[in-house]
């Protein structure tokens, strides 16, 4: 089955699941591995996003923000998800 015949929504769901599972695996490695360079390699990540925006209009106040932690293991999880989407 070719990639084009599958819905794009399935790919997005698989990417998100792959990223989450990869992040969980990275956090597990962070607990298991001793402190050092290898642990830092798997645990440390980049946090793209935007800072919290606080809106206060008298009787209603709310904050909006989004920040994502991208680690090596989350990228590996997404790559595995794309591989699974492509071949299965």
C-alpha positions in Angstrom: 0.0 0.0 0.0 1.5 3.4 -0.9 1.8 6.3 1.4 -0.5 8.5 -0.7 -3.5 6.1 -0.3 -3.5 6.4 3.5 -5.1 9.3 5.4 -2.8 12.1 6.6 -4.6 12.0 10.0 -3.2 8.6 10.7 0.3 9.9 10.1 -0.2 12.8 12.4 -1.5 10.5 15.2 1.4 8.1 14.7 3.9 11.0 14.8 2.4 12.3 18.1 2.3 8.8 19.6 5.9 8.2 18.5 7.1 11.5 20.0 5.3 10.8 23.3 6.6 7.2 23.5 10.1 8.4 22.6 10.0 11.1 25.3 8.9 8.5 27.9 11.7 6.2 26.8 14.1 9.1 27.2 12.9 10.0 30.7 13.2 6.3 31.6 16.8 6.3 30.4 17.4 9.4 32.4 16.3 7.6 35.6 18.2 4.4 34.7 21.5 5.8 33.4 24.1 7.3 35.8 24.9 10.9 35.6 27.3 11.7 32.7 27.5 12.6 29.1 25.4 9.8 27.8 22.5 10.5 30.2 22.7 14.2 29.3 22.6 13.3 25.6 19.3 11.5 26.0 17.6 13.7 28.6 18.6 17.2 27.5 16.4 18.7 24.7 15.4 21.9 23.0 12.2 23.6 24.1 10.7 25.6 21.2 7.5 27.4 21.8 6.2 30.8 23.0 6.1 32.2 26.5 3.0 32.5 28.5 0.6 35.2 27.4 -1.5 36.5 30.3 -4.8 38.3 29.5 -6.7 40.0 32.3 -10.0 41.7 31.3 -11.4 42.5 34.7 -13.6 39.6 35.8 -11.9 37.1 33.5 -8.2 36.3 33.5 -6.4 33.6 31.6 -3.0 32.5 30.4 -2.1 30.8 27.1 1.3 29.2 26.3 2.8 26.3 24.5 6.2 24.8 25.0 7.4 21.5 23.5 10.5 19.5 24.7 12.2 17.8 21.8 14.9 15.2 22.7 16.9 12.7 20.7 14.6 9.9 21.8 11.5 11.8 20.8 12.9 12.3 17.3 13.9 8.6 17.2 10.3 7.8 18.2 8.9 10.0 15.4 11.3 8.4 12.9 10.1 4.9 14.0 6.5 6.1 13.6 7.2 7.3 10.0 8.9 3.9 9.2 5.9 2.0 10.6 3.5 4.2 8.6 5.5 3.7 5.4 5.9 -0.1 5.6 2.9 -1.4 7.6 
